[in-house]
């Protein structure tokens, strides 16, 4: 396992993803050290108490906007998982410059620090919002992907390699729809934006395990996309609060009816494996077939939440909600 006996830095490590990543890595992957980099002093203290593993956990207060602090945190690191972002769509719409500074300029700081500190592997966490973006958050994630993929050329003769993982909505993550519906259930009314809305759905544990798996697989330049099920927003409402009144409020600014994880244009240079897709980079050093025996996709293929072959039933949604 690539994390074994290595020093791993998790940027944004006190978030939902970071907490689950640390939990799984400490239990199953025998890391030498995991460094947690985040702005949250209280969250870091709570995390330190929760895991009680001062031998393997290190905590760095810092912000991806602070170039010098990012450089310091990355010194002596083998692997970086970059998960820091401003990700709430309304927040990014109302504070666009802040979103750019964190999600784009922060990514630039991470790239430079990784190259100059001779980090071996870096995986950045992206989102389906980066595909055909209609809001600022998605646009910043699209730019972030471009920066990290092109960083493989920017690193030149050095061994530092960059890849991205792109997936959909994470069940129970901060600001997700499940906590909102659970709170609204207490009031006796759920607000539904549009009854036709669909979303990709993945659990936090599935997302973390997929990222760890991709760290082992990556060669540098790929965008990995897991095959995950879709769900209907109305089915989620039925699973959480079947007898609760509903109000249709309409799609909010920056929202889509359906999400996209893989476009027709990207599919032309994508290979398919049993549990995932890998978008291969259009870079001079890339060697076709280096990921293994992937299957090329048919012309016109797209992977969207509305044309997905896999759908969650209400019972499956209800079981997932119960685990949040």
Secondary structure by P-SEA (a helix, b strand, c coil): cccccbbbbbcccccaaaaaaaaaaaacccccbbbbbcccaaaaaaaaaaacccccbbbbbcccccaaaaaaaaccccbbbbccccccaaaaaacaaaaaacaaaaaaaaaaaaaaacccbbbbbbcccccccccaaaaaaaaaaaaaaacccccccccbbbbbbbbcccccccccaaaaaaaaaaacbbbbccccbbbbbbcaaaaaaaaaaaaaccccbbbbbcbbbbbbaaaaaaaccccbbbbbbccccccccccccccccccccbbbccccccccccccccccccccbbbbbccccccccccccccccaaaaaaaaaac
